Amino acid sequence: MELTGSLSPGETQPYVIGASSGQDLYVRVAPRGSPISYQIFNPDRTFLLDQMTSDREYRGQLWQSGDHVIEVINRTNGAAGYNIIIGIE
């Protein structure tokens, strides 16, 4: 799935993805302009992936079942647009 969004300075956008333990998650955030960061939480709210810059994609196996949260974060002083690609296998 591919989604498009934009964030004001300091704003965060969560994406909730239901998935099962053992599935593989793929996340790619492509900024349109200013750099964007993102982080991924497990269903128990522990970090699956601590804050990462958008120049790196995430690909890994999940070890918890339930709602995983991907937060896209704008840490800049200007508005930032982005595309996010999320895949579950």
C-alpha positions as protocol buffer text, in pm:
chain_id: "A"
residue {
  index: 1
  type: MET
  ca { x: 0 y: 0 z: 0 }
}
residue {
  index: 2
  type: GLU
  ca { x: 124 y: 348 z: -82 }
}
residue {
  index: 3
  type: LEU
  ca { x: -7 y: 660 z: 91 }
}
residue {
  index: 4
  type: THR
  ca { x: 70 y: 1030 z: 58 }
}
residue {
  index: 5
  type: GLY
  ca { x: 80 y: 1284 z: 338 }
}
residue {
  index: 6
  type: SER
  ca { x: 216 y: 1614 z: 458 }
}
residue {
  index: 7
  type: LEU
  ca { x: 320 y: 1734 z: 801 }
}
residue {
  index: 8
  type: SER
  ca { x: 353 y: 2075 z: 963 }
}
residue {
  index: 9
  type: PRO
  ca { x: 673 y: 2148 z: 1159 }
}
residue {
  index: 10
  type: GLY
  ca { x: 695 y: 1917 z: 1462 }
}
residue {
  index: 11
  type: GLU
  ca { x: 388 y: 1715 z: 1358 }
}
residue {
  index: 12
  type: THR
  ca { x: 363 y: 1334 z: 1373 }
}
residue {
  index: 13
  type: GLN
  ca { x: 134 y: 1107 z: 1167 }
}
residue {
  index: 14
  type: PRO
  ca { x: 64 y: 753 z: 1295 }
}
residue {
  index: 15
  type: TYR
  ca { x: -27 y: 460 z: 1069 }
}
residue {
  index: 16
  type: VAL
  ca { x: -175 y: 154 z: 1243 }
}
residue {
  index: 17
  type: ILE
  ca { x: -104 y: -181 z: 1076 }
}
residue {
  index: 18
  type: GLY
  ca { x: -250 y: -507 z: 1203 }
}
residue {
  index: 19
  type: ALA
  ca { x: -4 y: -795 z: 1158 }
}
residue {
  index: 20
  type: SER
  ca { x: 90 y: -1129 z: 1308 }
}
residue {
  index: 21
  type: SER
  ca { x: 409 y: -1259 z: 1463 }
}
residue {
  index: 22
  type: GLY
  ca { x: 629 y: -1417 z: 1196 }
}
residue {
  index: 23
  type: GLN
  ca { x: 508 y: -1191 z: 914 }
}
residue {
  index: 24
  type: ASP
  ca { x: 758 y: -964 z: 736 }
}
residue {
  index: 25
  type: LEU
  ca { x: 709 y: -587 z: 742 }
}
residue {
  index: 26
  type: TYR
  ca { x: 847 y: -348 z: 480 }
}
residue {
  index: 27
  type: VAL
  ca { x: 838 y: 32 z: 529 }
}
residue {
  index: 28
  type: ARG
  ca { x: 978 y: 300 z: 301 }
}
residue {
  index: 29
  type: VAL
  ca { x: 925 y: 672 z: 357 }
}
residue {
  index: 30
  type: ALA
  ca { x: 1009 y: 899 z: 63 }
}
residue {
  index: 31
  type: PRO
  ca { x: 1016 y: 1271 z: 148 }
}
residue {
  index: 32
  type: ARG
  ca { x: 912 y: 1535 z: -102 }
}
residue {
  index: 33
  type: GLY
  ca { x: 1145 y: 1814 z: 2 }
}
residue {
  index: 34
  type: SER
  ca { x: 1248 y: 1831 z: 368 }
}
residue {
  index: 35
  type: PRO
  ca { x: 1385 y: 1518 z: 537 }
}
residue {
  index: 36
  type: ILE
  ca { x: 1140 y: 1303 z: 734 }
}
residue {
  index: 37
  type: SER
  ca { x: 1198 y: 1057 z: 1019 }
}
residue {
  index: 38
  type: TYR
  ca { x: 993 y: 756 z: 1123 }
}
residue {
  index: 39
  type: GLN
  ca { x: 973 y: 498 z: 1400 }
}
residue {
  index: 40
  type: ILE
  ca { x: 784 y: 173 z: 1447 }
}
residue {
  index: 41
  type: PHE
  ca { x: 618 y: 47 z: 1765 }
}
residue {
  index: 42
  type: ASN
  ca { x: 521 y: -309 z: 1853 }
}
residue {
  index: 43
  type: PRO
  ca { x: 167 y: -376 z: 1982 }
}
residue {
  index: 44
  type: ASP
  ca { x: 299 y: -352 z: 2342 }
}
residue {
  index: 45
  type: ARG
  ca { x: 435 y: 0 z: 2258 }
}
residue {
  index: 46
  type: THR
  ca { x: 801 y: -105 z: 2274 }
}
residue {
  index: 47
  type: PHE
  ca { x: 1018 y: 3 z: 1982 }
}
residue {
  index: 48
  type: LEU
  ca { x: 1042 y: -233 z: 1688 }
}
residue {
  index: 49
  type: LEU
  ca { x: 1253 y: 40 z: 1524 }
}
residue {
  index: 50
  type: ASP
  ca { x: 1378 y: 350 z: 1702 }
}
residue {
  index: 51
  type: GLN
  ca { x: 1367 y: 677 z: 1506 }
}
residue {
  index: 52
  type: MET
  ca { x: 1520 y: 634 z: 1160 }
}
residue {
  index: 53
  type: THR
  ca { x: 1578 y: 883 z: 880 }
}
residue {
  index: 54
  type: SER
  ca { x: 1386 y: 840 z: 556 }
}
residue {
  index: 55
  type: ASP
  ca { x: 1702 y: 759 z: 358 }
}
residue {
  index: 56
  type: ARG
  ca { x: 1684 y: 406 z: 505 }
}
residue {
  index: 57
  type: GLU
  ca { x: 1401 y: 159 z: 456 }
}
residue {
  index: 58
  type: TYR
  ca { x: 1292 y: -102 z: 709 }
}
residue {
  index: 59
  type: ARG
  ca { x: 1251 y: -469 z: 630 }
}
residue {
  index: 60
  type: GLY
  ca { x: 1218 y: -727 z: 907 }
}
residue {
  index: 61
  type: GLN
  ca { x: 1021 y: -1004 z: 1069 }
}
residue {
  index: 62
  type: LEU
  ca { x: 762 y: -919 z: 1333 }
}
residue {
  index: 63
  type: TRP
  ca { x: 773 y: -1093 z: 1669 }
}
residue {
  index: 64
  type: GLN
  ca { x: 440 y: -975 z: 1814 }
}
residue {
  index: 65
  type: SER
  ca { x: 83 y: -1006 z: 1687 }
}
residue {
  index: 66
  type: GLY
  ca { x: -153 y: -708 z: 1691 }
}
residue {
  index: 67
  type: ASP
  ca { x: -153 y: -343 z: 1588 }
}
residue {
  index: 68
  type: HIS
  ca { x: 191 y: -208 z: 1497 }
}
residue {
  index: 69
  type: VAL
  ca { x: 221 y: 172 z: 1474 }
}
residue {
  index: 70
  type: ILE
  ca { x: 443 y: 348 z: 1220 }
}
residue {
  index: 71
  type: GLU
  ca { x: 491 y: 714 z: 1313 }
}
residue {
  index: 72
  type: VAL
  ca { x: 613 y: 956 z: 1046 }
}
residue {
  index: 73
  type: ILE
  ca { x: 776 y: 1261 z: 1208 }
}
residue {
  index: 74
  type: ASN
  ca { x: 864 y: 1609 z: 1078 }
}
residue {
  index: 75
  type: ARG
  ca { x: 1153 y: 1743 z: 1289 }
}
residue {
  index: 76
  type: THR
  ca { x: 1218 y: 2039 z: 1056 }
}
residue {
  index: 77
  type: ASN
  ca { x: 1102 y: 2401 z: 1076 }
}
residue {
  index: 78
  type: GLY
  ca { x: 900 y: 2379 z: 753 }
}
residue {
  index: 79
  type: ALA
  ca { x: 614 y: 2178 z: 608 }
}
residue {
  index: 80
  type: ALA
  ca { x: 714 y: 1841 z: 465 }
}
residue {
  index: 81
  type: GLY
  ca { x: 539 y: 1614 z: 216 }
}
residue {
  index: 82
  type: TYR
  ca { x: 604 y: 1243 z: 182 }
}
residue {
  index: 83
  type: ASN
  ca { x: 496 y: 910 z: 37 }
}
residue {
  index: 84
  type: ILE
  ca { x: 496 y: 602 z: 257 }
}
residue {
  index: 85
  type: ILE
  ca { x: 499 y: 247 z: 125 }
}
residue {
  index: 86
  type: ILE
  ca { x: 396 y: -30 z: 367 }
}
residue {
  index: 87
  type: GLY
  ca { x: 401 y: -400 z: 287 }
}
residue {
  index: 88
  type: ILE
  ca { x: 317 y: -708 z: 496 }
}
residue {
  index: 89
  type: GLU
  ca { x: 395 y: -1060 z: 380 }
}
